[in-house]
Amino acid sequence: MSGLKTDYIDLFQLHNPGSMPDPEDPDGAYQALLDAKREGLVRHIGLTNHRLDLAMKAVTSGLFETVQFPLSSLSSANDLALVAACKELDVGFIAMKAMSGGLITNAASTFAFLRQYGNVVPIWGIQRISELEEFIAFEKNPPEMDQAMTAVIEKDRLELAGAFCRGCGYCMPCPAGIPIPLAARMSFLLRRSPYRGFMTAQWHEQMERIDACQHCGQCIRQCPYSLDTPEILKTMLSDYRAFHAEHAPTC
Protein backbone atom coordinates (compact mmCIF):
# COMPACT_ATOMS: atom_id res chain seq x y z
CA MET A 1 0.00 0.00 0.00
CA SER A 2 2.90 2.31 -0.74
CA GLY A 3 0.62 4.62 -2.71
CA LEU A 4 -1.46 5.23 0.41
CA LYS A 5 1.70 5.68 2.53
CA THR A 6 0.39 3.23 5.13
CA ASP A 7 0.83 -0.45 5.99
CA TYR A 8 -2.85 -1.05 6.67
CA ILE A 9 -6.37 0.31 6.14
CA ASP A 10 -8.41 1.02 9.27
CA LEU A 11 -11.78 0.40 7.64
CA PHE A 12 -12.45 -1.26 4.26
CA GLN A 13 -16.10 -1.06 3.19
CA LEU A 14 -17.84 -2.98 0.41
CA HIS A 15 -19.61 -0.20 -1.45
CA ASN A 16 -23.32 -0.56 -2.18
CA PRO A 17 -23.48 -4.23 -3.26
CA GLY A 18 -26.76 -5.29 -4.84
CA SER A 19 -26.96 -8.33 -2.58
CA MET A 20 -25.27 -9.70 0.51
CA PRO A 21 -21.80 -11.07 -0.25
CA ASP A 22 -21.35 -14.81 0.17
CA PRO A 23 -18.86 -15.35 3.00
CA GLU A 24 -18.38 -18.97 1.88
CA ASP A 25 -17.27 -18.07 -1.66
CA PRO A 26 -13.49 -18.61 -1.66
CA ASP A 27 -13.11 -16.24 -4.61
CA GLY A 28 -15.57 -13.64 -3.35
CA ALA A 29 -14.99 -10.09 -2.14
CA TYR A 30 -15.74 -10.89 1.49
CA GLN A 31 -13.23 -13.74 1.62
CA ALA A 32 -10.63 -11.44 0.08
CA LEU A 33 -11.24 -8.92 2.87
CA LEU A 34 -10.97 -11.63 5.52
CA ASP A 35 -7.64 -12.69 4.03
CA ALA A 36 -6.47 -9.07 4.08
CA LYS A 37 -7.59 -8.76 7.71
CA ARG A 38 -5.65 -11.90 8.70
CA GLU A 39 -2.57 -10.44 7.03
CA GLY A 40 -2.95 -7.18 8.96
CA LEU A 41 -3.70 -5.15 5.85
CA VAL A 42 -7.27 -4.34 6.95
CA ARG A 43 -8.40 -3.80 10.53
CA HIS A 44 -12.17 -3.60 10.14
CA ILE A 45 -14.68 -4.64 7.46
CA GLY A 46 -17.81 -2.63 6.70
CA LEU A 47 -20.56 -2.24 4.13
CA THR A 48 -22.29 0.77 2.60
CA ASN A 49 -25.80 0.64 1.18
CA HIS A 50 -28.87 2.64 0.24
CA ARG A 51 -31.34 -0.23 0.58
CA LEU A 52 -32.75 -0.59 4.08
CA ASP A 53 -33.51 -4.29 3.84
CA LEU A 54 -29.99 -5.14 2.72
CA ALA A 55 -28.44 -2.82 5.31
CA MET A 56 -30.43 -4.57 8.04
CA LYS A 57 -29.27 -7.96 6.76
CA ALA A 58 -25.69 -6.70 6.95
CA VAL A 59 -26.17 -5.58 10.55
CA THR A 60 -27.70 -8.87 11.69
CA SER A 61 -25.32 -11.09 9.69
CA GLY A 62 -22.40 -10.72 12.06
CA LEU A 63 -20.13 -10.22 9.04
CA PHE A 64 -19.56 -6.48 9.30
CA GLU A 65 -18.22 -4.14 11.95
CA THR A 66 -19.74 -1.01 10.40
CA VAL A 67 -22.66 -0.09 8.17
CA GLN A 68 -22.84 3.17 6.23
CA PHE A 69 -26.36 4.28 5.36
CA PRO A 70 -28.18 7.56 4.54
CA LEU A 71 -29.42 9.20 7.74
CA SER A 72 -30.55 12.73 8.49
CA SER A 73 -33.27 14.65 10.26
CA LEU A 74 -35.57 13.59 7.38
CA SER A 75 -35.11 9.88 8.06
CA SER A 76 -38.05 7.61 8.77
CA ALA A 77 -38.79 5.47 11.79
CA ASN A 78 -37.65 2.44 9.77
CA ASP A 79 -34.28 4.08 9.17
CA LEU A 80 -33.94 4.80 12.87
CA ALA A 81 -34.71 1.13 13.61
CA LEU A 82 -31.47 0.35 11.75
CA VAL A 83 -29.64 2.68 14.15
CA ALA A 84 -31.16 0.83 17.10
CA ALA A 85 -30.17 -2.55 15.65
CA CYS A 86 -26.59 -1.35 15.20
CA LYS A 87 -26.47 -0.23 18.82
CA GLU A 88 -27.89 -3.52 20.08
CA LEU A 89 -25.47 -5.64 18.02
CA ASP A 90 -22.43 -3.39 18.51
CA VAL A 91 -22.10 -2.48 14.82
CA GLY A 92 -20.78 0.99 14.01
CA PHE A 93 -23.21 3.27 12.16
CA ILE A 94 -21.83 5.82 9.68
CA ALA A 95 -24.48 8.30 8.52
CA MET A 96 -23.95 9.37 4.94
CA LYS A 97 -25.91 12.18 3.27
CA ALA A 98 -26.47 13.72 6.68
CA MET A 99 -27.48 16.96 4.90
CA SER A 100 -29.67 14.95 2.50
CA GLY A 101 -27.57 15.88 -0.51
CA GLY A 102 -27.89 19.59 0.18
CA LEU A 103 -31.67 19.68 0.62
CA ILE A 104 -31.31 20.36 4.34
CA THR A 105 -30.19 23.96 4.63
CA ASN A 106 -30.25 24.33 8.42
CA ALA A 107 -27.11 22.50 9.53
CA ALA A 108 -27.88 23.01 13.21
CA SER A 109 -31.14 21.09 12.97
CA THR A 110 -29.71 17.91 11.51
CA PHE A 111 -26.65 18.18 13.79
CA ALA A 112 -28.90 18.32 16.85
CA PHE A 113 -31.08 15.51 15.52
CA LEU A 114 -28.24 13.07 14.84
CA ARG A 115 -26.48 13.96 18.09
CA GLN A 116 -29.33 12.21 19.91
CA TYR A 117 -27.88 8.90 18.71
CA GLY A 118 -24.58 8.27 20.42
CA ASN A 119 -23.63 5.37 18.14
CA VAL A 120 -23.93 7.43 14.92
CA VAL A 121 -20.93 9.04 13.21
CA PRO A 122 -22.17 11.49 10.54
CA ILE A 123 -20.54 12.33 7.21
CA TRP A 124 -21.66 15.92 6.65
CA GLY A 125 -20.58 16.38 3.03
CA ILE A 126 -18.63 19.56 3.71
CA GLN A 127 -17.63 21.45 0.56
CA ARG A 128 -16.50 24.84 1.84
CA ILE A 129 -14.23 26.09 4.61
CA SER A 130 -17.14 28.08 6.03
CA GLU A 131 -19.15 24.85 6.39
CA LEU A 132 -16.24 23.14 8.15
CA GLU A 133 -15.96 26.05 10.55
CA GLU A 134 -19.70 25.85 11.23
CA PHE A 135 -19.55 22.19 12.21
CA ILE A 136 -16.45 22.70 14.33
CA ALA A 137 -18.37 25.42 16.17
CA PHE A 138 -21.28 22.98 16.68
CA GLU A 139 -18.90 20.45 18.24
CA LYS A 140 -17.73 23.06 20.72
CA ASN A 141 -21.20 24.39 21.45
CA PRO A 142 -23.79 21.79 20.33
CA PRO A 143 -27.24 23.09 19.35
CA GLU A 144 -30.05 21.70 21.47
CA MET A 145 -32.90 19.57 20.20
CA ASP A 146 -35.52 21.96 21.57
CA GLN A 147 -38.97 22.99 20.35
CA ALA A 148 -37.58 25.51 17.86
CA MET A 149 -35.27 22.90 16.34
CA THR A 150 -38.09 20.37 16.20
CA ALA A 151 -40.21 22.92 14.33
CA VAL A 152 -37.45 23.42 11.74
CA ILE A 153 -37.22 19.66 11.19
CA GLU A 154 -40.98 19.25 10.90
CA LYS A 155 -41.08 22.03 8.30
CA ASP A 156 -38.35 20.30 6.29
CA ARG A 157 -40.17 16.99 6.50
CA LEU A 158 -43.42 18.56 5.35
CA GLU A 159 -41.79 20.29 2.38
CA LEU A 160 -39.78 17.22 1.38
CA ALA A 161 -42.45 14.62 2.09
CA GLY A 162 -42.95 11.78 -0.35
CA ALA A 163 -40.65 10.40 -2.99
CA PHE A 164 -37.67 12.65 -3.60
CA CYS A 165 -34.30 12.08 -5.21
CA ARG A 166 -31.38 11.88 -2.76
CA GLY A 167 -28.83 12.65 -5.47
CA CYS A 168 -26.86 9.41 -5.01
CA GLY A 169 -26.05 9.19 -8.73
CA TYR A 170 -26.57 5.44 -9.17
CA CYS A 171 -28.94 6.20 -12.05
CA MET A 172 -26.10 7.63 -14.10
CA PRO A 173 -25.01 7.84 -16.84
CA CYS A 174 -28.27 8.80 -18.52
CA PRO A 175 -28.42 7.84 -22.24
CA ALA A 176 -30.18 11.14 -22.97
CA GLY A 177 -27.52 13.15 -21.15
CA ILE A 178 -29.91 14.32 -18.43
CA PRO A 179 -28.03 15.33 -15.24
CA ILE A 180 -30.49 13.33 -13.13
CA PRO A 181 -29.01 13.79 -9.62
CA LEU A 182 -29.54 17.55 -9.85
CA ALA A 183 -32.41 17.71 -12.36
CA ALA A 184 -34.57 15.35 -10.27
CA ARG A 185 -34.18 17.66 -7.25
CA MET A 186 -34.41 20.95 -9.13
CA SER A 187 -37.56 22.31 -7.49
CA PHE A 188 -35.95 21.91 -4.06
CA LEU A 189 -32.59 23.28 -5.16
CA LEU A 190 -34.19 26.40 -6.65
CA ARG A 191 -35.83 27.19 -3.33
CA ARG A 192 -33.27 25.81 -0.86
CA SER A 193 -30.02 27.09 -2.33
CA PRO A 194 -28.82 30.08 -4.38
CA TYR A 195 -30.79 29.61 -7.59
CA ARG A 196 -28.99 31.97 -10.02
CA GLY A 197 -26.49 29.31 -11.05
CA PHE A 198 -29.38 27.28 -12.43
CA MET A 199 -30.70 30.17 -14.54
CA THR A 200 -27.87 30.01 -17.09
CA ALA A 201 -28.32 29.04 -20.74
CA GLN A 202 -26.25 25.92 -20.05
CA TRP A 203 -28.55 24.73 -17.27
CA HIS A 204 -31.63 25.62 -19.29
CA GLU A 205 -30.39 23.40 -22.10
CA GLN A 206 -29.61 20.55 -19.70
CA MET A 207 -33.06 20.68 -18.13
CA GLU A 208 -34.71 20.70 -21.57
CA ARG A 209 -33.01 17.36 -22.26
CA ILE A 210 -35.71 15.85 -20.06
CA ASP A 211 -38.04 16.14 -23.06
CA ALA A 212 -35.68 13.78 -24.89
CA CYS A 213 -35.99 11.06 -22.23
CA GLN A 214 -35.82 7.67 -23.97
CA HIS A 215 -37.84 5.91 -21.26
CA CYS A 216 -35.25 3.15 -21.24
CA GLY A 217 -35.99 2.38 -17.60
CA GLN A 218 -32.34 2.39 -16.58
CA CYS A 219 -32.79 5.07 -13.93
CA ILE A 220 -35.73 3.20 -12.42
CA ARG A 221 -33.87 -0.12 -12.31
CA GLN A 222 -30.78 1.39 -10.73
CA CYS A 223 -32.47 3.67 -8.18
CA PRO A 224 -31.92 2.37 -4.62
CA TYR A 225 -35.18 4.04 -3.59
CA SER A 226 -37.34 2.59 -6.42
CA LEU A 227 -38.34 6.05 -7.60
CA ASP A 228 -40.25 6.68 -10.82
CA THR A 229 -37.48 8.98 -11.97
CA PRO A 230 -38.90 9.87 -15.43
CA GLU A 231 -42.12 11.11 -13.83
CA ILE A 232 -40.17 13.10 -11.23
CA LEU A 233 -38.07 14.65 -14.01
CA LYS A 234 -41.17 15.70 -15.96
CA THR A 235 -42.54 17.43 -12.87
CA MET A 236 -39.19 19.14 -12.23
CA LEU A 237 -38.98 20.37 -15.83
CA SER A 238 -42.44 21.91 -15.67
CA ASP A 239 -41.58 23.71 -12.45
CA TYR A 240 -38.17 24.76 -13.78
CA ARG A 241 -39.70 26.33 -16.90
CA ALA A 242 -42.09 28.39 -14.79
CA PHE A 243 -39.34 29.42 -12.36
CA HIS A 244 -36.95 30.22 -15.20
CA ALA A 245 -39.52 32.39 -16.95
CA GLU A 246 -39.92 34.45 -13.78
CA HIS A 247 -36.32 34.61 -12.51
CA ALA A 248 -33.91 34.25 -15.42
CA PRO A 249 -31.97 37.43 -16.31
CA THR A 250 -33.30 39.20 -19.37
CA CYS A 251 -30.00 40.62 -20.57
N, C-alpha and C positions, 0 to 999 in steps of 0.2 A: 504493500500500500504506500509505496514511496511517493506517489503523486499526491496523496492526502497528507503526507508528512506525519503519519501516525502508524503505530504497529497494530492497532485494533480499532474497531468501530463500536462505540457505546451501544447504539441501538440501530438495528437493521430491520426495516419494515417492508413487508410485502405490500406493494401499492395497488390497492383497489382490484383484487382478483375477482373474477366473475363467479367463482365458487370456492368453497373451502379447499385448501391444498390437501393432498393425500399424504399424511405423515409416513405411510408405509411404502410409498413409491421410492425406490432406491435412487431413481434418476430425477426425482422431483425437486422443486425449489425449496420445500421445507427441509428435506433431508440434507440438501446442500448447506442450508443455514445451520443445521445441527452440527454438521461436520466442521463448519467454520467456527462454531462456538466451542467445540471440543479442542480445536487447535488454538483457541485464544484469540482468534481474529475478530470475533463478534461476541459481545458480552450479553446482549439481550435481543430477543426476537419479538417483533410486533407486526401488526397488520393495520392497514388503513382501508376504509371503505365508506361508501355513501349509502349502502343498502342496510337498513336497520336489521332485517332478519339475518343477514350474513354476519353483521357485526356482533349480534347477540350470540350466534353460533361460535364465533371466534372467542368471545369472552368465556363461554361455558365449556369450551373444548379442552381447556388446560394446556393448549399448545402455545399460547402467546402471553407475553408479559405486559404488553401494551396494546391498546386499540386507539386508533385515531379516527374521529368521526365528527361530522359537522355538529356544532352545538353553539347556541347563542341565546339571547333573551327571547327569540322567536320560537325556540324549540318546543315541541309538543311533550305531553306527558309520557308518551311512548319513548321518546328520545331520552327523557330523564330517567326512565326505568333502566336504560342501558347504563347510565351513570351509577345507579344504585347497585346493579349487578356487578359492575367493576369493583365497587367498594367492597361488596360482600365477598368476592372471590379474589381480592387483592391483585387486580389487574389495573395497570396504570391507564388513565383516560387522558388523551390529548385532544383538545377541542380545536378542530380546524374551522375556518370560516366563522370565527367568533364575532366578526362584524357583518356576517351574512353577505359577504362579497361586496361590501360597500353600501348596502341598503340601510343598515343601521348607521345613523349619523350622530347619535348621542353616545359617545364612547363610555361616558360615566355609567349609563344605564346598564349596558351589557357587562361592564366590568363588575358592577355591584351585584348583578344577577349571578354571574358565574362564580363570584367569590363566595357564594353561599355553599358551594360544593368543594370541600377541602381536598378531594381526590382528583380534581380537574386541573390540568395545566393548559391554558389557552394559547393558541397561536393567533395573534391579533391581525396579522397581515399589514404590518406597518410599512408605509411607502415613503414617508417624509420624516425629516428630523423633528419637525414640530409634533408629529404624531408620537414619535418615540419619547419626546420630552413629556408629552401629556400622560402617557402610561407610566413613566417613571414617577411623575408627580402623584398619580393614583396609588402607586405602591407605597409611597411615603405617607400619604393621607387618603386612605381608601374612602370612596363615596359610600354612603349608607343606603341600604335597601329600604327606604322609607316610603311614605305614601306618595310623595312627589315623584320618586323614581318609578314606583309601581305604575303611576298614571302615564308616564312617558312610555313605558313598555307596553301597556295596554293600548295606547294610541298606535304604536308601531304595529302591534299584532292586528289591530282592526284594519289599518291601511294595507297591510301586506297579507291579509287573510286569503286562504285558498291556495291554488296552485301557482307558484311563481318560480321562475328560473333562479337557481343559486349561482349561476355563472361558473360551474365547474369545468366546462369545456370538453366534456367527454363526447359531446355530439359532433365535434369538429374532426376533420374539415368538412365544410358544407359543399356539396357539388355545385351549388349555385353561387358560391362565394359570399353567402350571407354571414356576417359576423355575429353568429347566434348568441354567444354568451353576453354580449352587450345589447344586441337588438331585441332579445327576448325579455330584457329588463328595462327597456327604454323609458317607459312611462314613469317608472320609479326613479330612474337616474335623472330625468329631466326635472323632477320635483324635489329630489333629495341630494342633489349635488349641483355644482355650478354647471348650468346648462349650455352656456355659449359655445363650448367646444363641440357640441353636437349640432350646432346650427350652420356648420360650414357646408360648402358645396360637396366636399368629399363625403361627409357623413350623410348628407341628403341622398347622394348616389348609392351609398351602401345600404341605406334603409330601403330605397326603392327596389333593390334586388329581391326583396321579399316577394314582389309580384312575379318574379321568375322562379319561385320555388318549384322544384320538380316533383314534389310529393313522393320522394323515393322511400321515405320511412326510416332513413338511417338515423335521424336525430331522435325519433321515437324509440327505436330499438336500443340505442346506446344511452338513453337518459336514465340515470340511476333513480330518478324520482317518477318515472313512467308518465312524464308530462306529454300532452298533445302539443308539441312544440310548434308545428305549422299553424295551428289555430291561435296560439299565443302570439306568434309573429304577426299574423294578420291583424289582430287587435292592436298590437304595438304600432304597426305601420299606420293604421287609421288615426290613432292618437298622435303619433309623431307628425303626420301631415297637418293636423289641426294646430298643434303647438308651433310647428315651424312657420305656418302661415301668419301666426300672431307675433312670433318673437324673433324670427330671422331678420338680420340687418338688411336694409333695403338699398344700401349703397356699398 
